[in-house]
């Protein structure tokens, strides 16, 4: 049954209305695919032939770029209506991207087709979809090619200088990742200058260092996760120091090394809390047995997290570094 509605009769939802809003000019979203071979191909390219002999563009109907699908776990209640919620998790994500390939001649069409096939080949590893919104903010999603490029010579799907296909890509991790890492530094000398640009390369993104803080065992620092999805940090602790403790005061979770564990100058302890990795290494050697029994590799919850870093025996070269990459529900954020 249709719901009757008119454009001039809006229900009062208790929110203030803004009649002075001025529409913001917004460029179109740019989408690209970076294959495991390192080749980056524009999927929202030019089909006119003015800039290149062949191009690729997305046609109507892409799907799967928004929220991931969630698997809800529940128990049915005996002798009662409904069920009891237990847990939820995001499942793998399938994305469908309908494309048209067009060249000024058959040769240019085959060249761009073969280039795309080589970049999609899942036997060489995953690739990355990168979506750049009109505000210039880019997010990427790691995917494997599943199907869609088998080819069809039906009249509506292919011609001598053009062809259509609907790519199906699968993301094992369903969350979109920011193209800029967030980094916080704790060091003994608050006047020590740190370079603005980081040297992270995955896969050539992450150019920005967000902030730094003075190293003090009793101090608190606010680390912001500007997403509605938890983020998992990577810690790199450069010696000298003893009895390192990393605490998320907001969530009450804490990571501690044993009191007798000392990291000398010139050595580094790396604590990687990311799902599927979960490692603690001292100068490249497994240091998991050196963790305190009550330790947790904790995440940053959405919003502001108050963090406390504590250690003894620190020196001028001591540096405790946290970096994380925010992840989002959709290519536009969330």
N, C-alpha and C positions, 0 to 999 in steps of 0.2 A: 504494500500500500504506500503510495507516495506521501511524503510529508509536505503539507502546504506551507509555503513561505513566500515572502515578497522581499524585494531589495530595500524597500523603505520602512520595513517593520522588523527591527532587530531586538531580540530579547536583552534585557539588562542582566549581564553576568557579573555585575559588581566590580567591573574594571573601568578605570577612567578612560574616556575617549579622547583622542588627539585629533582635532580637526585642523590643526596647523601643519601636519606632517607634509613635507615636500618629498615627492618620489625621488629616489637616488638613482642616477644613471648607473647601470650595472653591466659590465661586459659579459659575454657568454663564457660558460665553463669550458676550460681546456682540459682534454683528456689525452693521456699518452700511455704507451706500453713500453716498458724497458725489459727486454729479454735477458735470460741468463748469459747470453753472449755479449751483453753490454750495449746492444743496439737500442736506441730510443726512437720510437716511431709515433708520430702524432696520429691520433685516432680522430681528432676533430680538425682535419687538415683542409687543404684547398683542392677542389676538383676542377677548377677552371683551366688549369694548364698554364696559367700566367707565371706562376712562381716555380713550378717544376713539371716535368713531363707527365707525372702520375701522382695521384694522391688518394688518401683514405678519409672517409667521413662517416660519422655515426648517423644512421637513419632513425626514424621514429621507433620507439618501443624498447629502449634499454631498461633492464630490470635488475634488482638486487643490489643497488648502490646505497640504499638507505639502511634501516635497522636490520640487524641480523635476526635469524630465526632462533627462538628460545625453546628449550626442552624443559617442560615443567614436570616435576616429580611430586606425586601426591598419593595419599592412602585413602581408599574408600572407607567410610565410617559404617560399622555394622548397626543396623536398626535405626539409622539416621539419614536424613537427606544430605547429599553433597559429599565432599571429601575434605581431607586435611592436607594443606600445603606443606611440602617438605623442603624442596630446593628447586633452583632453576640454574640453567647454564646455557650459554650461547653455543649453537651448533656450528658446523662448517657452513660456509656461505657459497652459494652458486650465483654467479653474475652472468647475465645474458647481454651481449653487446652486438646489435645488428649493424653491419658495416656495408658500405659500398666502396669498391675499388674502381677507379677510372683512370685511364691513360689517354694520351693524345694518339697513340697507336697501339698495336698489339704488343710490340716489344716492350714499351714502357709499362704496360699493364702487367706483363709477366714478371718484369723486374721487381716491381713493388710487391706483387703477390709472393714471389719467392723470398723476398726479404722478410715479409711478415711471417711466413711459414717457419723460417729459420729461427726467428725470435720467439715463436710460440712453442717450439719443440720442448715438451716436458721431460724428455730423456736427458737433457742437459741441465735440468734444474728449474726452479720457479722463476717467475718474472714479477714485475711490479706494475700495477695500475697506479698512475699518479693523476689525481684530479686537482686542478687549480681553479679556485673560484674567482669571481670578478674582483674580489678584494685582494687578490694576490696570494692568499693563504693556500698552501698545497698540503695534501695528505695522500698517503700511499697505502696500498694493500698488496700483500704478497699472494700470488695466485699461481695455479697450474692450469694449463690448457686442458680441457676435457673433450670438447667436440664442437662441431659447427663449421669447420673448414674442410669438410670432406669433398665439397664441390657438387654443384647441381647445374646441369646445362639446360634446365627448363627455360622456356622463353622469358618468363618473368624474373628469372634469377641470374641470367648471364647473357652477354652479347660479345661482339668481337673485341670491343675496347673497354668493357666494364663487367663486373660481376658482383653479386651480393652474397653475404654469408652472415650467419648469426652465431658469434662465438660464445661458447659456454666455458667460463673460467671458474675454478673452485679455490677458495681461500680456506686453508686449514685453520688459520687464526682469523676469526671473522671481524676483527676490529681494524679500523683505519688508523694509521700512525701519522703523527705530525712530521713535517719535514724539518723541524728545528728542535734540537734537544734542549732540555733545561738542565742547568748545571749550578751547583752550589759548592763553594770551597770554604773549608775551615783551615786556617793557617795561623801560626804563632804571631807573625808580624802583619798587622792589619794594613800597613802601608806598602806591603809588597805589591808591585804592579803585576797584573796578569794580562796576557794578550786577549783581545776581544774575540778573535776568531779561533774556533777549535779545529782540531785536525782529524775529526771523525770521518770515516768514509764508508757509509752504508746507505745506499749505493751512490755516494757523492753528495748526500744531503747533510743536514745538521750543521749549519754555519754559525750558530749563535750561542753565546754563553750568556746566561741570564743574570746571575748575580754571584756575589761572594760574601763571606762573613769571616770575622775574626775567630780564631780558634780559642775557645775558653771552655773548660770542663763544665762550668755551671750555667753557661748561657743557652738560651733558646733561640732558634731561628725558624721563621715561618717559611715553609716550602709549599708552593701553590701548584696544585694539579687542576688545571682549568678544564677538566673534562668530567663527565658523569660516569666514567669507567676508571677503576683503580689502575695505577701505574706501578710497575715493578722497577726499582732502582738498581743501578750498578755502582758499587762503592770501590774506590781505589784509595788505599791508605799508604802513604809513603813515610817511611821511618825517619828518625827513630821515635818509638813509642812503646808503651807496655800497657796491658789491661785495657784494650779498646772496647768501648761500649757504645752502641748506636741505638738510640731509643726514639720511637715515635710516641711522643707524650699524648698526642690526640687519641690514638687507638690503644695505648697501654702496652704495645708490643715492643720487645727489646731483643737486640742481638749483642752477644758478648763473647769475646775470646777468653780463654782461661787466664787467670791472673799471672801465671808464670810465662805467658807467651810474649816474647819481645821481638819486635821488628826493628832491625838495626838500620842505620842510615844507608841509603843506596838500595834498599830492598822495598818491595811493595806487596801489600796484602790486597787481593782483589776478591770482592764479595759480589757475586752475580745472582740476584734474586729472581731473574726473569723465568717465567714458566718454561719448562722443557730444558732448562740449563741448570740452575740451582747449584752453583759451585762456590767453594771457598779455597783460594789458592794463595800460597805464600811463595813469591818469587817463582811461580810456575809449578810448584809442588802442592799436591792435595793437602789442605790444612783442615779438612772437615773434622777430623778427630780432635782438633785443638779448640773447637767451639765449646762453650759452656752448655751444660745439658738443657737448660731452660731457654735456649736461644730460639728465635724465630726469624726466618727471612721474610720480613714484613713488606707489604706494599704501601704506597701512598694512596690514601683514600681520596675520593673527589673533593675538591675544595682546598682549604688551608690545613696543612699539617704542621704542628709544632714539633721540631726535632731537637734532640739534645745529643751532642757528641762529647764523650768523656774519654780521657786517656791520661796516663802518667808517663813521666820520662820523655816528654816531648822536647824538641829542639828547633833551631831555626829552619831546618829543612823539612820539618814535619808538615805534611799536607794531607788532609782528609777531603776527598772529592766525591760528591754524589752527582750522578747524572741519570736522567730518565727521559724517555720519549713518551709524551702523552698519547693515548690512543682514544679513538672516538667511535661512537655508534654508527655514524654516517659519514659520507664524503664531505658533507657540509658542516660537520661537527656533532655536538651532542654528548 
